[in-house]
Amino acid sequence: MASHGSGPQRSDRNALRRELGQNFLQDKRVVRDLVSHVRGNGTNVLEIGPGKGAITRELVRSFETVTAVEIDPHWSAFLRDEFDDEKVEILEGDFLDYYMSRDCDTIVSNVPFNITTQVLRHLLESTEWQQAALIVQWEVARKRAGQGSGTLLSVSWAPWYEFTLHNRVPARSFRPMPRVDGGILTIRRRPRPLLPERACAAFQDFAEAVFTGPGRGLAEILRRHVPRRTYAALAQRLQIPDDGLPKDLTLVQWVALFEAARPRYATGRGPVPTGSDSSSAAARESSGRTGPVTGGKRSGSSRGKRGTPRAQGRQALGRQGARGSSYGRRTGR
């Protein structure tokens, strides 16, 4: 630890900590609980923002390889000294600029609360991993898991992923203490997705249009998207209340309504397939992909052995222009 004493002064470290949203997980019981939700189910794990390495130490016991992406040079240097082992690879860089390797099947992270949405979007748009255990802000975890009522956030990716809410993580489990509690959220890719992968963008457009569309009930909202007779038949068969709201729809109802509206939501990416789950699975196997595809953002030639933070890509727009003013370069713990 003395080797890092010549780093930034404490005031500089505190300023960087605030910029990166670093709240270090201190409770070992929470660490064990987090990792227990994915332990034994995967081989190669990626940790986002390991910070001081509290979660990393637990992951080493459960996985064949551990890749950790840390944006803070101070902590990435610390971790390289701490884990001088071929089993652990420490990569310094921004996870939001990271191409995930095909051999990474598990994601674990204490996600900075200030960039939770951006991190989740980056993860969900990838096609490589199969399961994730994340600590995120408690209310975000509840909404993603669809607790209480459905939201656009919870519906958008539900045909391809299962979101499960687990234990609440008190703010006192972190140092420094955040203002709100966290929660453990697990995400697992559905082995049989409820819609073909190529329908992902169109389904999300449809869900957004329904959630934000005018009307005093589902019958009024959906008449702009689904033919009247088709809607009436679906409403009777699936017991959709005419005066209900989008938040009241079940996932089965969402999928059926989208199927009825699909031709209108086909995008310029080509015709959306209408095959069954089995044909969708066959298409995935033939393409070598395992999850929803939302655009050609990733290519095999840009990946390293376990993935690599990319130094280019979207730089022309600048971080603020590409992601919004709060997106920043903040992935640390």
PEWO-V89148 format. One record per pair of residues at least 24 apart in sequence whose ideal C-beta (glycine too) atoms are under 8 Angstrom apart, sorted by sequence separation. I is the first residue (numbers start at 1). J is the second residue. D is the distance in Angstrom with one decimal. If there is no record, write none. Layout:
I,J,D  I,J,D
This chain:
31,55,5.5  34,58,7.9  35,59,6.2  38,62,8.0  51,75,5.4  65,89,7.2  67,91,6.6  69,93,6.1  71,95,7.2  95,119,6.8  98,122,7.7  104,128,5.8  105,129,5.7  106,130,7.0  107,131,7.4  108,132,7.1  110,134,7.8  111,135,6.4  113,137,4.6  116,140,5.3  120,144,7.3  141,165,5.4  163,187,5.6  164,188,7.7  217,241,7.6  218,242,6.1  219,243,7.4  50,75,7.2  53,78,7.6  60,85,7.6  69,94,8.0  104,129,5.7  105,130,4.8  106,131,5.4  107,132,3.8  108,133,5.2  109,134,5.2  110,135,4.5  111,136,5.1  162,187,7.1  217,242,5.5  218,243,7.3  221,246,7.0  25,51,8.0  28,54,7.5  32,58,6.3  52,78,7.3  53,79,5.4  69,95,4.8  96,122,5.6  100,126,5.0  102,128,5.3  105,131,7.0  106,132,7.0  107,133,7.6  108,134,7.3  109,135,7.1  161,187,5.3  162,188,4.9  217,243,3.9  218,244,4.8  231,257,7.8  234,260,6.2  24,51,5.3  31,58,5.2  35,62,6.1  56,83,6.7  60,87,6.4  95,122,7.1  101,128,6.6  106,133,7.9  107,134,7.3  113,140,7.9  161,188,6.7  162,189,8.0  216,243,7.4  217,244,6.3  218,245,6.8  24,52,5.4  26,54,7.2  60,88,6.4  100,128,4.5  161,189,5.9  162,190,6.0  217,245,7.2  218,246,7.1  22,51,6.2  25,54,5.3  50,79,6.0  53,82,5.5  69,98,5.6  100,129,6.4  160,189,6.7  161,190,6.4  231,260,7.1  24,54,6.9  25,55,6.6  53,83,7.0  138,168,5.8  160,190,5.9  218,248,7.8  230,260,4.9  138,169,7.6  159,190,7.5  218,249,7.4  226,257,6.1  56,88,7.0  225,257,7.6  124,157,5.2  160,193,4.8  227,260,7.3  67,101,7.6  135,169,5.8  159,193,5.7  160,194,7.6  226,260,4.7  159,194,4.0  160,195,7.4  211,246,4.8  222,257,6.5  226,261,5.0  158,194,7.8  159,195,4.3  210,246,5.0  225,261,4.4  67,104,6.6  124,161,6.7  160,197,7.3  207,246,7.9  222,261,8.0  225,264,6.5  50,90,7.7  145,185,6.5  159,199,8.0  160,200,6.8  139,180,7.4  141,182,7.6  142,183,7.0  144,185,5.8  159,200,8.0  138,180,6.4  141,183,3.5  63,106,7.0  137,180,5.7  138,181,4.4  140,183,7.8  141,184,7.2  137,181,7.8  138,182,6.0  141,185,4.2  159,203,6.4  137,182,6.2  138,183,4.2  140,185,7.8  49,95,6.8  136,182,6.5  137,183,7.3  48,95,4.9  135,182,4.7  136,183,6.4  156,203,7.7  157,204,8.0  207,254,6.9  210,257,7.7  135,183,7.1  156,204,4.9  59,108,6.2  135,184,5.9  136,185,5.5  22,72,7.3  134,184,7.3  135,185,7.7  20,71,6.4  133,184,6.6  134,185,5.1  156,207,5.6  206,257,7.9  207,258,7.8  20,72,6.0  133,185,7.8  134,186,7.6  155,207,5.0  156,208,7.8  206,258,5.1  55,108,6.2  133,186,5.2  134,187,7.2  46,100,6.6  55,109,7.8  132,186,6.7  55,110,6.4  131,186,7.1  132,187,4.4  152,207,6.0  203,258,5.4  206,261,5.9  16,72,6.7  131,187,7.0  132,188,7.8  152,208,6.1  155,211,7.8  202,258,7.8  44,101,7.8  131,188,4.9  194,251,6.9  16,74,7.8  46,104,4.7  130,188,6.9  131,189,7.3  44,103,5.2  45,104,7.3  48,107,6.9  51,110,7.6  130,189,5.2  152,211,4.6  199,258,7.6  206,265,5.0  43,103,7.7  44,104,5.2  45,105,7.8  46,106,7.1  47,107,7.9  48,108,7.7  49,109,6.2  129,189,7.5  151,211,8.0  195,255,6.1  202,262,6.9  205,265,5.6  13,74,7.1  44,105,5.9  45,106,4.3  46,107,5.3  47,108,5.2  48,109,3.7  49,110,6.9  194,255,5.1  43,105,6.0  44,106,7.0  45,107,7.3  46,108,7.5  47,109,6.1  49,111,7.4  203,265,7.4  205,267,7.7  42,105,4.4  43,106,7.8  45,108,5.8  48,111,6.6  49,112,6.6  124,187,7.8  195,258,7.1  199,262,7.1  202,265,4.0  42,106,3.5  123,187,7.5  202,266,6.2  41,106,7.1  113,178,6.1  202,267,5.6  8,74,6.9  201,267,5.8  7,74,5.2  113,180,7.1  38,106,5.1  201,269,7.1  113,182,7.5  4,74,6.5  38,108,6.4  202,272,5.9  48,119,6.6  198,269,6.7  110,182,7.7  198,270,7.4  4,77,6.5  35,108,6.5  199,272,5.0  4,78,5.9  34,108,6.7  198,272,5.7  199,273,7.7  198,273,6.1  34,110,7.8  196,272,6.9  1,78,7.7  196,273,4.9  3,81,6.9  196,274,7.9  196,275,6.5  46,129,7.3  194,277,7.5  196,279,7.8  197,280,6.7  193,277,7.0  196,280,4.4  25,110,4.9  192,277,4.7  195,280,7.6  24,110,8.0  197,283,7.3  23,110,7.6  193,280,6.2  196,283,7.0  197,284,6.4  42,130,7.0  192,280,8.0  23,112,7.5  42,131,6.3  192,281,6.5  22,112,7.2  23,113,7.4  41,131,6.0  21,112,3.3  155,246,8.0  20,112,6.7  21,113,6.3  159,251,7.1  197,289,6.9  200,292,4.0  21,114,4.3  38,131,5.3  158,251,5.2  200,293,6.7  201,294,5.6  21,115,6.6  38,132,7.4  155,249,7.8  197,291,7.0  200,294,5.3  201,295,7.7  38,133,4.7  159,254,7.8  197,292,4.7  198,293,6.5  37,133,4.4  150,246,7.1  151,247,6.7  155,251,7.5  158,254,7.4  159,255,6.1  197,293,5.0  150,247,4.7  35,133,6.9  149,247,4.1  150,248,7.2  34,133,5.4  149,248,6.9  150,249,6.3  155,254,6.0  193,292,7.2  34,135,6.2  189,290,6.6  189,291,5.2  30,135,7.7  25,135,7.0  37,166,6.5  160,291,6.1  160,292,4.5  33,166,7.6  33,167,6.1  157,292,7.5  30,167,7.9  30,169,5.5  27,169,7.7  30,173,5.1  27,173,3.9  26,173,6.2  37,184,6.8  25,173,6.3  26,174,6.4  38,186,7.4  25,174,5.9  26,175,5.0  37,186,5.0  24,174,6.3  34,184,5.7  23,174,4.1  24,175,5.3  33,184,6.7  23,175,7.2  24,176,8.0  23,176,6.2  23,177,7.3  23,178,4.9  17,176,7.7  130,290,7.0  127,289,4.7  128,290,7.3  127,290,5.8  128,291,7.8  127,291,4.3  126,291,7.2  127,292,7.2  127,293,6.3  125,292,7.9  124,292,7.7  125,294,5.1  125,295,7.6  127,298,7.6  125,297,6.8  126,298,7.2  100,298,7.9  102,300,7.8  99,298,5.5  102,303,7.3  101,303,5.5  104,306,6.4  99,302,5.3  100,303,7.9  101,304,7.0  103,306,6.7  104,307,6.2  99,303,5.1  101,305,6.8  101,306,4.5  118,323,6.4  101,307,3.7  100,307,4.8  99,307,5.3  98,307,6.2  99,308,6.1  118,327,5.4  98,308,7.2  99,309,8.0  98,309,4.8  99,310,5.9  115,326,7.2  97,309,5.4  98,310,7.1  114,326,6.7  115,327,6.8  119,331,7.4  97,310,5.0  115,328,7.2  95,309,7.4  97,311,7.5  93,308,7.8  94,309,6.1  115,330,5.4  91,307,7.9  93,309,2.6  97,313,6.6  114,330,6.5  115,331,7.0  89,306,5.9  91,308,6.8  92,309,7.5  97,314,7.7  91,309,5.8  93,311,7.8  112,330,6.0  112,331,6.9  112,332,6.8  112,333,7.0  110,333,5.8  96,323,7.3  96,327,7.1  96,329,7.8  94,329,5.3  96,331,6.1  95,331,4.2  94,331,5.2  67,306,4.6  67,307,6.7  69,309,6.3  65,306,7.0  75,332,7.0  71,329,6.4  75,333,7.4  71,330,7.2  46,306,7.7  71,331,4.5  72,332,4.3  46,307,7.2  70,331,7.8  71,332,4.9  72,333,8.0  44,306,7.1  69,331,7.0  70,332,6.7  70,333,7.7  51,332,6.5  52,333,7.4  49,331,5.2  51,333,3.0  48,331,6.5  49,332,5.3  50,333,6.5  49,333,4.1  25,333,7.7  19,328,7.4  21,330,5.4  24,333,6.0  20,330,4.8  22,332,5.0  23,333,7.2  19,330,6.3  20,331,7.2  21,332,6.9  22,333,5.2  20,332,3.4  20,333,7.7  17,332,7.7  16,332,7.9
